[in-house]
């Protein structure tokens, strides 16, 4: 149910259109609705207006270690943590904001897997931005030591996607 619109002194509908023709009060109401419902995005569309309001949502990922066994084996080297991966010299950073895809289409094999050897210029994943599929090439030849994103995951500019050593 839409919130009631503010009215002016004479009871007429108050028009808070900016110079660009956008109803700022409507945007405020949608932003308030996002906050109340804890949604990350809301979009409305009428005959002459399409409006999307979104907010940044912090994603929290938890990593659980297996319980130690009675006789611990030699410690294996840990994979780089996402914070460390950003500073890794072999990290491949996202050149844009979008959605990362590890394969050309659903059900097809991924472009690369951990342990795979890649050549400079080889497509390692795709980032969809504004309905355009952007092939992300390997900046160098080497071995993929870590894939830091999941298929279909939203990514930000500069976010580490994978590590090539």
GINORPE-V517795 format. One record per pair of residues at least 12 apart in sequence whose ideal C-beta (glycine too) atoms are under 7 Angstrom apart, sorted by the first residue. I is the first residue (numbers start at 0). J is the second residue. Records with the same first field share a line. If there is no record, write none. Layout:
I->J, J
//
This chain:
2->28
5->24
26->52
29->41, 52
30->52
33->52, 54
39->53, 54, 56
40->53
78->145
79->145, 162
81->147, 159
84->145, 147, 159, 162
85->159
87->162
89->141, 162, 163, 164
90->159, 162
91->123, 138, 160, 161, 163
92->157, 158, 159, 160
93->126, 154, 155, 156, 157, 158, 160
94->135
95->126, 128, 133, 156
96->128, 154, 155, 156
97->126, 127, 128, 154
98->126, 127, 151, 153
99->124, 126, 148, 152, 154, 160
100->124, 125, 127, 150, 151
101->124, 150
102->150
110->122, 123, 124
111->123, 143
112->143
113->143, 144, 145, 146
114->142, 143
115->143
116->142
117->137, 140, 141, 143, 163
118->137, 140
119->137, 138, 139, 140
120->136, 137
121->136, 137
122->134, 135, 136
123->135, 136, 137, 161
124->160
126->154
137->163
139->163
141->163, 164
142->163, 164
143->161, 163
144->162, 164
145->161, 162
146->161
147->159, 160, 161
148->160
//
